[in-house]
Amino acid sequence: MDIKITYMSGAGNLFTVIDNRDYKFSKETLKKLSPILCSLKFSTEGLLALNKSDAYDFDADFYNPDGSSGVMCGNGGRCSVLFAGQYNFLENLDKPLIKFSMAGDVYKAKLENEKVSLYMPPPNKIAQKIKIEEDFFTGLTDYINVNSDHIVFNYNDLNINEDFFEFDLVSFAKPLRYLAKVFPNGTNVNVYFIDSEKNIHLRTYERGVEAETGACGTGATSTAISIALGGLFKFPIDIIPNSRKTLRIDCVGSFPDNIENMILQGSAEIIGYDLIDVNIEDL
């Protein structure tokens, strides 16, 4: 079977996207396809499959390159909105807010040219200053769940005598990512650095990708929440990920006790296309 692929970037977070109205692949098939479709021309950081929805403008399924699913992907959500606008999922492109389902929740978004603002529900859980005492790391971290698990560190608190942009994030993050006695579902790991000009830089190790990614929307959102809780900045907060394509995070409502929505805003764009022949029966 020939599968038409659209490659997309959400602030440097790369995705393989398919219009599943054409194929009607089951979730189990998509799980098996993800490692294949994410390892092609662009070596992407996730598979997005958009489906028709009777209740919302569309449904989006997200799969990590290892086939795991069930978590929210912020930049993936933003890319899916742009894709939906390009491929006639939306009856009215000028509607104030687009609604779609993803990872078991409902999200709203605003599409403005190649900028997409994603309105996320309040965090599922915020836990500050969780103590970790292990041979490989001793210290504190903030845990924030925005329908995806994240822990956040300020680089200046880690006592690492290397340049922030050069230190080995994978070696630091991997044992924390798998620390099941503290994080039963595993976790994504974020380390931020505030430079002399008050710019916030972020590096993220993503669970399911098992590597550092160009950007992470839920990671940027969780990091902004951690920074705001620490009183370092007030919303809106600009985060510069590894891709250097800035993400802006804002809060609707009273932070932190009465959050209505977290808003994740940044660029989204189509960067290429492909057509690949896959024998579905062999999966």
C-alpha positions in Angstrom: 0.0 0.0 0.0 1.2 3.5 -0.9 1.0 5.8 2.1 1.2 9.6 1.5 3.3 11.3 4.2 3.4 15.0 5.1 6.4 16.1 7.1 5.8 18.9 9.5 7.8 21.1 12.0 6.3 22.5 15.1 9.0 25.0 16.3 11.6 22.5 15.2 9.8 19.4 16.6 9.5 17.1 13.6 6.5 14.9 12.8 5.3 12.5 10.2 1.6 13.2 9.5 -1.0 11.1 7.6 -4.6 11.8 6.7 -6.2 8.7 8.2 -9.5 9.4 6.5 -7.8 7.9 3.5 -6.6 4.7 5.2 -8.7 4.1 8.3 -5.7 2.4 10.0 -6.5 1.0 13.4 -4.6 2.1 16.5 -2.8 -1.2 16.6 -1.7 -0.7 13.0 -0.6 2.9 13.6 1.5 1.6 16.6 3.3 -0.8 14.3 3.7 1.8 11.5 5.1 4.5 13.7 8.7 3.1 14.0 8.7 2.7 10.2 7.2 6.1 9.2 9.3 8.0 11.8 12.6 6.6 10.4 12.4 7.8 6.9 13.7 11.0 5.2 13.5 13.4 8.1 13.9 10.9 11.1 10.9 12.5 12.9 10.0 12.6 16.5 6.5 11.3 16.3 3.6 10.1 14.0 0.4 12.0 13.8 -2.7 10.4 12.3 -5.7 12.7 11.8 -9.2 11.2 11.8 -12.7 12.4 11.1 -14.7 13.3 14.2 -18.4 13.5 14.8 -18.0 15.6 18.0 -15.1 17.9 17.1 -13.3 19.3 14.1 -11.1 16.3 14.0 -9.4 13.6 16.2 -5.6 13.3 16.4 -3.7 10.2 17.4 0.0 10.6 18.4 2.6 7.9 18.5 6.2 8.1 19.6 8.9 6.6 17.3 8.9 3.5 19.5 5.1 3.0 19.0 4.1 4.1 22.4 1.1 6.4 22.7 -1.6 7.9 25.0 0.2 11.1 25.9 -0.3 14.7 24.8 2.2 16.2 22.4 1.9 20.0 22.4 3.8 20.8 19.2 2.2 17.7 17.5 -1.2 19.2 18.5 -0.3 22.5 16.9 0.9 20.8 13.7 -2.3 18.8 13.5 -4.3 22.0 13.6 -2.3 23.4 10.6 -2.6 20.1 8.8 -6.4 20.1 9.4 -6.6 23.6 7.9 -4.6 22.6 4.9 -6.5 19.3 4.2 -10.2 20.3 4.5 -11.0 18.9 8.0 -12.3 22.4 8.9 -15.5 23.7 7.4 -14.7 27.2 8.5 -11.1 28.4 8.7 -12.1 31.7 10.3 -13.8 30.2 13.3 -12.5 31.7 16.6 -11.4 28.4 18.1 -10.8 24.9 16.6 -11.7 21.9 18.8 -10.1 18.5 18.5 -9.4 15.4 20.7 -6.0 14.0 21.5 -4.7 11.7 24.2 -8.1 11.4 25.8 -8.8 15.1 26.2 -10.3 18.0 24.3 -8.1 20.9 23.1 -8.9 24.2 21.5 -6.6 26.1 19.1 -6.4 29.3 17.1 -4.9 29.1 13.6 -3.3 32.3 12.4 -1.3 31.8 9.2 1.7 29.6 10.3 1.3 30.4 14.0 -0.8 28.1 16.0 -1.9 28.8 19.6 -2.9 25.7 21.5 -5.2 26.1 24.5 -4.4 23.3 26.9 -6.5 22.2 30.0 -5.0 23.0 33.4 -2.2 20.7 34.5 -3.2 17.3 35.8 -0.6 17.6 38.6 2.0 19.9 39.9 4.5 18.8 42.6 7.3 21.1 43.5 10.7 20.1 44.9 10.5 16.4 44.7 13.6 14.9 46.4 15.7 12.4 44.4 18.4 10.5 46.2 20.2 8.1 43.9 23.8 7.2 43.1 23.5 9.0 39.8 21.8 12.1 41.1 20.8 13.8 44.4 18.7 16.9 44.3 15.3 18.5 43.8 13.0 18.6 40.8 9.6 20.0 39.9 7.1 17.5 38.4 4.4 18.8 36.1 1.9 16.7 34.2 0.1 18.4 31.3 -1.3 15.1 30.0 2.4 14.2 29.6 4.9 13.6 32.5 7.7 16.1 32.8 10.4 17.0 35.4 12.2 20.3 35.2 15.6 21.4 36.4 17.4 24.8 36.5 20.8 24.2 35.0 22.4 26.5 37.6 21.2 24.1 40.4 23.0 21.1 38.9 26.6 22.0 39.6 27.7 20.7 36.2 31.0 22.4 35.1 30.2 22.4 31.4 28.6 24.7 28.9 24.8 24.3 29.0 24.6 23.8 25.2 27.4 21.2 25.2 26.8 19.0 28.3 25.6 15.4 27.8 21.9 15.7 28.4 21.2 12.1 27.4 23.5 10.7 30.0 22.1 13.0 32.6 18.4 12.4 31.7 18.2 8.7 30.9 18.4 7.3 34.4 15.9 9.8 35.6 13.6 9.0 32.7 13.5 5.4 33.9 13.3 6.1 37.7 10.1 4.0 38.1 9.9 4.2 41.9 9.5 8.0 41.7 7.9 8.2 38.2 5.9 5.0 37.6 5.1 5.9 34.0 8.6 7.2 33.2 9.1 10.9 32.5 10.4 13.5 30.1 13.4 15.5 31.4 13.8 19.2 30.9 16.8 21.4 31.8 16.6 25.1 31.3 19.2 27.9 31.5 18.6 31.7 31.9 21.4 33.6 30.1 22.7 37.1 31.0 20.1 38.7 28.8 17.3 36.9 30.6 16.6 34.5 27.7 15.3 31.1 28.8 16.9 28.2 26.9 15.6 24.7 27.1 16.9 21.2 26.3 14.5 18.3 26.5 15.0 14.5 26.6 11.8 12.9 25.4 10.4 9.6 26.6 9.4 7.4 23.6 12.0 9.2 21.4 14.7 8.3 23.9 16.8 11.2 22.7 17.1 15.0 22.9 14.6 16.6 20.5 14.5 19.9 18.7 11.7 21.2 20.8 9.0 19.9 23.1 5.7 21.8 23.5 4.5 20.1 26.7 8.1 20.3 28.0 8.2 24.1 27.3 4.8 24.5 29.0 5.9 22.5 32.1 9.2 24.4 32.3 7.3 27.8 32.1 5.0 26.6 34.9 8.1 25.6 37.0 9.7 29.0 36.3 6.6 30.9 37.2 6.1 28.9 40.4 9.7 29.8 41.4 8.9 33.5 40.9 11.6 33.9 38.3 9.3 35.2 35.5 5.6 36.0 35.0 3.4 34.9 32.1 3.7 35.2 29.2 7.0 33.4 29.2 9.2 32.8 26.1 11.1 29.6 25.9 14.0 29.0 23.4 14.2 25.2 22.6 17.2 23.4 21.0 15.8 24.4 17.5 16.1 28.1 18.5 12.5 28.6 17.4 10.8 30.4 20.3 7.7 29.1 22.0 5.5 31.4 24.0 3.6 30.1 27.0 0.8 32.0 28.6 -1.8 31.3 31.3 -5.5 32.1 31.3 -7.0 32.4 34.7 -5.4 32.9 38.1 -2.0 31.2 38.4 -1.4 28.7 40.0 -4.6 28.1 41.9 -7.3 28.7 39.3 -5.8 28.0 35.9 -8.4 27.9 33.1 -6.0 27.2 30.2 -2.3 27.1 29.4 -1.6 28.5 26.0 1.3 27.2 23.8 2.1 29.4 20.8 4.7 29.0 18.1 5.3 28.3 14.5 4.0 25.3 12.5 4.9 24.5 8.9 4.9 21.8 6.3 8.5 20.9 5.3 8.1 18.1 2.8 6.2 15.1 1.4 6.8 11.5 0.7 5.1 8.4 -0.7 6.1 5.1 0.8 5.0 1.6 -0.1 4.3 -0.5 3.0 3.0 -4.1 3.1 0.4 -3.7 5.9 -0.1 -7.5 6.1 3.6 -8.0 7.1 3.3 -5.7 10.2 
